[in-house]
Amino acid sequence: MNYLIIGTGGVGGCIAGFLSLAGRDVTCIARGKHLEAIRRDGLHLKSDLKGEHYLPVKAYTTEDYVGKADVIFVCVKGYSIGSIPEIIVKAAKPSTLVIPILNVYGTGPRIGSLVPQVTVLDGCIYIVGFVSGEGEISQMGSIFRLVFGARPEQGVARERLEAIAEDLRACGIKVDVSDDINRDTFIKWSFISAMACTGAYHDVPMGEVQHEGEVRDTFVGLSRESAEIGRKIGITYPEDPITYNLKVIDKLDPHSTASMQKDIARGHESEIQGLLFDMIELGEKLGVALPTYYKVAQKFRNA
């Protein structure tokens, strides 16, 4: 089984690194000096789970890549989705499965609508991974959990999904094949929205969310409001969503921050539209009270 990673940032770079360490056939799509460094020195992985390695990973631009992949992971930011259909179509065979790993809800169907001739699943990931230098990816903490699945109408055999999952598990990645990927991607969106918005609003790392006080109250408020949005669209939670979000946040490295928060701090383009304003828009459509989301939005609308 061979893999293509579209977007070799924190998430894609960690997936590529773990696959390469286990001897899998993996190719990365990257650009600029990051790509140059990977080609020159290998992918530099600094991982709390796997240690430090320089890995000879194949790396190309979207224009240069000419191969075919069995599995394609899409790991770009939500605002870059429009740039990827061409490389997906070029890299896909009739049997290829595409697994988007994005923070924003609904990206599987959205990408699928852009490449209807390719089977695009849906997925999400729990990890603290980021680009820490040119060609360098850092993975912090003990959480690296990938969730993916097919929507019922896609008719993808469970055995195909489990075969991918087993291959990834053998590389040291915790993998769950979802029986309700719509539910699981919403739960991840709810979590990362609360995490990113809390960190960006208070300008703090996650350690400040891990004890009682104003920062944690913001996180709880955002989690409660997004959970109500989920209920309104028919999400059935396997456990209390606020308790779940707190359980995940409390396991994170206290120094970690969300990529949206990092991007805002650096003045870069960020996922604030998908993680803050899209949540507000959906909540307003459904008549959900959003006092905490409005509080956060006020800061960034005035920025």
GITANOR-V806530 format. One line per field, one symbol per residue. ss: DSSP state (H for helix, E for strand, L for the rest). Layout:
BEGIN
ss = ???
END
This chain:
BEGIN
ss = LEEEEELLLHHHHHHHHHHHHLLLEEEEELLHHHHHHHHHHLEEEEELLLEEEEELLEEELLLLLLLLEEEEEELLLHHHHHHLHHHHHHHEEEEEEEEELLLLLLHHHHHHHHLLLLEELEEEEEEEEEEEELLEEEEEEEEEEEEEELLHHHLLLHHHHHHHHHHHHLLLLEEEELLLHHHHHHHHHHHHHHHHHHHHHHLLLHHHHLLLLHHHHHHHHHHHHHHHHHHHLLLLLLLLHHHHHHHHHLLLLLLLLLHHHHHHHHLLLLLHHHHHHHHHHHHHHHLLLLHHHHHHHHHHHLL
END
